[in-house]
Amino acid sequence: MRIGVIQASSQSEKNSLLFETVKKYAKYATVLNFGCVPEEKEKYSYIEISILAGLLLASGSLDLVVTGCSSGQGMMLACNNVPGVLCGYVPTPMDAYLFAQINDGNAVSVPLGEEYTWQGKENLEQTVEKLFSEPFGQGYPKSEAERKKKDSLLLKRIRKNSQVSISEFLAVLPKELIDKIRTKKNVITFIEENGKDPDILAWLR
C-alpha cells in the first residue's frame, strides 16, 4: 500500500510533523511525502492540492492520501469535488476511526491550524494512530459490520455514477489552474513514473 502526505502551503511548517506521524503508525505501508514544505518557492492553495491529490489517486500512483489545511474543512470539500476521491474530515481520533471503518475512503483531511499547542500535537498523533489502528473498511459497530460494508459499497457506487470521469473533469479546468498544478514537479514526476491510468498519463504529456 502506498500512502501520500500532501497538504496546503498555508500549513507547510506542519508537513514534517504530519509525515513523521503517518510513517509512525502506518507501518504496513510505504509513506511518501509530497510537501508542501517551507522551502518551496511556489505556494499551493487547498484547491490546487486537492486536484493533485485526485491525480495521485486516480492515476493509481497512491492508495490513500493524508492531507489538510488550516481548518481541514476546505481541503475535505475540495477533495470531494474531484472524481474518485472520497475524503473524510478527521479532527479527532474517533472521527478518524469511524471514517476508516465505516466509510472506507481514500483520503483524509486534518485541521492543521487549530489549537496547535502541545495538546494539538497530541491530538494529531492520537488521530493518526486511530486511523491506522485496524485495516480500513471492516464496518462499525461490529454487530452491524456486514450492513455497514454494504452501505459503503453502495455509497461509492452512487458517488461514481453521479460524477463525471477524471478526464472530463480535467478537460474543463481553467488553464491557469492547470499551469499551476503542473509546477508541483515532485507530484507530476511521481505520477509519470508510477501511474497506471493511460488517460491521465496522456493528459500529463
Summary of the structure (lengths in Angstrom):
residues: 205
radius of gyration: 16.4
end to end distance: 26.1
largest distance: 50.8
contacts: 681
relative contact order: 0.16
helix: 55%
strand: 11%
